[in-house]
């Protein structure tokens, strides 16, 4: 359901794309009816009146979840309030986090070695401990932006995903700095500034996985 919402918001599951697919597949020649059953969350990007005018197919928005479709069909194409109710529970958010984690770690594979070596080589020569501390801060930022922020989404302050990610990053920084043994003042300052910034950026990527963000709001952030 959430994937449909995201696609509808950015146009890849929109009126034009739907009409294009109907025409490309020759759907009117394959079926003997003129009715399209679409996911409810696709309503954000599909104009039923325009689809009917251009293709002759009537659009009916069904349920939020695909698992409810059999019951919807058995009820004579009628959706109960439960079928149209949208939830975004802790479990549902947890299921979505691996996608964000993998995307962030792919970038980390390239950035971490560079960060480690850059910090390790200082005025006093090679210090592998310094590199490890910097790497720990980076991974903590990834955790804050891809795991902590999504799971704590309803409780983090403001409606802005960027601010939510930054808030989680600040809390994570305050916890990680003493645990990682970061003592130097400028190291501490860098960690406090960089960790929330990274987690804020990563949290913005989660807007496409949520069912209640708008395209204009995401662009603004």
Helices and strands as residue ranges (DSSP letters): H 2-10, H 15-25, H 27-30, E 35-38, G 40-44, H 48-55, E 58-61, G 66-68, H 69-74, H 81-84, H 90-120, E 121-122, E 125-126, H 128-143, I 144-148, H 149-151, G 153-155, H 161-179, H 185-204, G 205-209, H 215-220
